[in-house]
Amino acid sequence: MGKDLLYQDWLKTWLAGKKALVNAASYATYSMAVFNHLIPVLGRYRIGQITEGLVQEKVLWWLKEGRIKAVGGLSEKSVKDLLMIVRLSFCDACHSLKRNPGIWKIRFPQKEWPKRLPVMLLADQRRLTEGILADLTASSAGILLALHSGIRIGELCALQWKDLDLETNTMVISKTLQRVCVKQADGTSSSEVLVGGPKTPASARSIPLNSFICATLSQLTGKAPEAYLITGTSAQREPRSYRSYFTRYLKRNNIPHINFHGLRHTFATRLVEAGADVKTVSELLGHASVNTTLDLYVHPQLEQKRRCVEMMPSFVVP
């Protein structure tokens, strides 16, 4: 490995070596990042030319102008994912150059006030529940299960009846379904649907289900062990298709729009409102850290805040 080697040549070699070491979904992510963003932006530089300052410059460019087929920049999360791949590949390249990209201090612009994910209003949640119960199908039951378990959409699409035990009121999350796209060096790409392990080790979990959702699910037919819950058959349904179905379902029933992930957010918020401790909520959601639960999902509603501040006089007022 020499400092005069073009980074794009090393990236192709590095990516080929990763294929046997990571799962298909991770390899697909690496390939899209390498051929869509890293090689076009950093590939022409030699290994010895890639410095902290250069990477900082490209990070800011990705944030401002990095989108491929549209105007504007990539999200901060997407750019951090790119930066992670730069670090990984550069670490492997630089062991003989005595350079450590791990000490790079790449900075991101100061964030504006963070956007919070939406929570479904209780009235809308009740109307949604009533509508599902009035015309229960395998597809609509998936919506209700998400509201009562916080399951991710990929986990829901991969869920089979053998993962549910309605006698012990438990559900095992051990896999996720997703469509991945793999980019090739010649510019071509291919996609396929994969059922693989969950998002993180913490995402593999056993979830207790309440008696209401178990009683509702027990009404469904087509509960063969290998059948997928949201189709009732051995046929899979992709997350993109199920998201579209969910959006149409809300519109058809005159319920204000919320994205599917908002159901997970609603589940977590309702638990906290009911007095559940954050550690328990975090484990139910399959988060690796309680901080993720606190930062992203636990947002007390106005009435809960009002109850809290109304407690104060009992301590200080005679």
N, C-alpha and C positions, 0 to 999 in steps of 0.2 A: 504494500500500500504506500503510494507516494503522494506528496502534497500537490503534484502537478496533474494528478488524475482528475478528469472532469467529474463533477458531482453527479451529473446525470448518468454517467457510466457506472459509478459506484452504486447509485440508487437502484439500477436495474439488477445488478449483481446481488445487492442486499435483499431486494424484494424476492428474487428467485430463491434465496436461501431461507426466507421466512415461510415459504409455502408449506414446507413439511413440519414446521414448528408451531404454527398457530391454527386455530379453527378456520373454517371456510369464511365465516362472517368477518372475522378480523382481517383475513387476507384480502377480502373484497374491499374493506375500508382502506387498507394500506394501498392497494393498487389504484383506487380512485384518487386518493390523495397524491400519490407519486406522479401519475400521468396527467392528472387534471390541474394540479397546483404547484407541486414542488419542482418538477422538471421544467415546466414553462417559465418559472420565476427564478429558480436558483440553479438549474441544470447546467447553464453555460459557464458557471464559475468553477474554478479549480478548487480542490479540497483546501489547499493552502490559503485561498482567498476568502474563505467563508469565516467571518468573524462575528462577534457579538453585535457589533454595529451594523453589519450588513443584514443580519437576521432581524434586528430591531426595525430596520428600514422596511423590510419586506412584510413584517407583521403589520405595521401601520398601513402599508399598501393593501394587503389582503382585507383589512378591516374597512377600508375606504372604497376599493375598486375591485375586489377579488372575485366577484361573481362571474361565472363563465357565460351564461346565456341571458343575463339580464344586467341592468345598470345597478350599481351599488356594491356594497361590501359584504363579506361573509360575517356570520355571527361570531361573537367572541368565543363561544364554545367551539365552533368549527375551526377557528384560527388556533385555539389552544390545542386541538387535536392535531393540526398540521405541525405545530411546534413540537409536540410530543414525538412525532415521527421523525422530524429533523434531528432531535436530540438522540433518539434511538439509533438512527442510521449513522449519525456523525460519531457517536461513541464507538461504534464498531469500526468506523473508518480511521479514527484518530489514535487508536491504541499505540501505534508505532510513531505517531507524530508528537506524542507527549502534550496533547491538548485536551482539555476537559470541558466539553460543552455544558456539563452539569453545573458549572459555576456561572454560566451566562445569566445575567439579570435582565431578562426581557420584560419590559413594562407595557401595560395596556392603559389606554385612556381612562380617566376617572369615570365611573359609571354614573348615569343619572339615577334618580330614585328608582329602585328595582320594581319591575312590573310584577304584580301578583296574579297567580292563576285564579280563574273565576271559581266561585262556589255556587252551586245551584241553590236557589231560594227554596226554603222548606215547602212553600205552596206549590212551586213547580215540581219539586221532587215527589210530592204526594200525587199531583196530577199525572206525572209520568208513571208512577207505580200503579195507579188506578187503571190507566190505559193499557199497560202491559198485562195486568191481571184479567182485564176484560177480553183480551184476545191474545192468549199466551201461545207463543211459538218458540222454537229453538233459538231463533235469531233474537227475538225480543227478550227472552230469558237471560241472554248474555248481558244485556244492558242492566237488568236488575241485579245480576250477580256482581257486576262491576261496582254498582252502588253499595253493595253489602259486603264487599271483600277488598276493594281497592286494587283488584287485579289489573295488571298492565294489559294493553290490547294484544300485544304479541303473545303473552302468556295465555290470554283468553282464547285466542285463535288456535293455540296448540293444545288446549285442554280437552281431554277425552274423558268419557264416563268412568273409565277405570281409575282416573285420578280423584274421583269423588266417592265418598262413603257417606251415604245419607242416613245410615244407621248410627254412626258415631259422630255425625255432623262435622266432618272434616274434609278438607281439600288439600291435595298435595300439588305444589308448584315445582316442577322439575325441568321444564323446557319452555322454549319460546319459538314462535314461528315468525319468519321474516323473509322478505325477498331481498336478495343481495345482488349487486351488480359488480362484475369483475372487469376491470379495464386491462387491455393487453398493450404491449409495447407498440404494436402497429396501429394503434388508435381504435381498434374494434373493441366491442364490449359485449358481454353476455350476462343474462340474469337468470336466477333460479330461486325457487322457494326452498328454504331450509328450515328444518326443525332441529334446533340444537339446544345447548344448555342455556340456562337463564342468564340474565344480564350480568350479574355478579354472583360470587359464591353466596353472599347474603340473600340473594333473590330466591335461592332454592329453600323452600320453607313449607311448613304445614300450617294451614290456616283453619281455625275453628269457624264454622258457619252457624249463624243463628237459626233457630227453629223455623222462622218465617220463610227464609230463602230455601231451606231444605224441603219444607212442605210444598213450596211452589215448584221447585225443580222436580219433585217426585211426580207431578202431574204430567210431565212430558213423556212422550213415547219415543221409541228409537234409542233406548238406553243400552245398546250393545257395548261391551267394554271398550272396543276399539273405535266406536263412533265418536266424532267430535261434537262437543256439546252444542255449539252454535249452528251446526248444520243437521245434527241428528243422523248423520250418515258417515261413511268413511271418507267422504270428500272434504277437503280442506277449504277454508275461506281466508284469504289474505287480509292483513290489517287494513290496507288501503281500501279494499272493497267493503269491509265492515264499517270503517269510518264513514264512507259514503252512505251506507245503509242507515247508520245512526243519525246523520244529518237529515236525511229524508224523513226519518221517523219523527224527529222533533218537529220538523216543519209541518208534516201531515197532521200532527196532534196539537198544533198551535202552542208549542212550548218554546220559550226563548232559546236561541242557539247557545250551546256551550260545546267546546271541543271534547272529544271522548276522554282525554286525559283529565278533564275537569271532573269527571265522575270519581276518579281516584282521589283528587283533591277534596271533593265533597265528602267522601267516605272518611278521610283523615280528620277533616274539620269537624264533622258530626261527632266523631269519637271523642275529640278533645272537649267539645261543648258538653258532652255527656259525663265528663270527668275522668276520662281515661288518661293514664300517665303517658308521657311522650315516649318512653322506652318501649312500652307495649305497642304503641302505634307504629313506631319505627320498625319493630320486628314483624308486625303484620304486613307492612308495606314492602318489606324485604330490603330496607336501606342498610348500607354498610356502616353508616354513621348516624347517630341521633341528630347531629347538626344539620344533616340534609333535611330531616323531617321538620326541624324547627324553622329552617330558613325558607323552605319551599312550600310547606303544606299547612303548618299550624298557624292560622290567622284567626284569632277570636273575633266573632261577629260583634256588632255594636251592642246588642242586648246583653251579651255575655260581659262585655266591658262595663256596661252600665251596672250590672249586678255587682261586679267587683268594686266599683267606686262607691256604691251605696253601702258597702260593708264598713267603710271607713268611719262614719259617725258612731257606730257602736263601740269603737275603741277609744274615741277621743271626746265625744260629746257626753256631758254628765246626764 
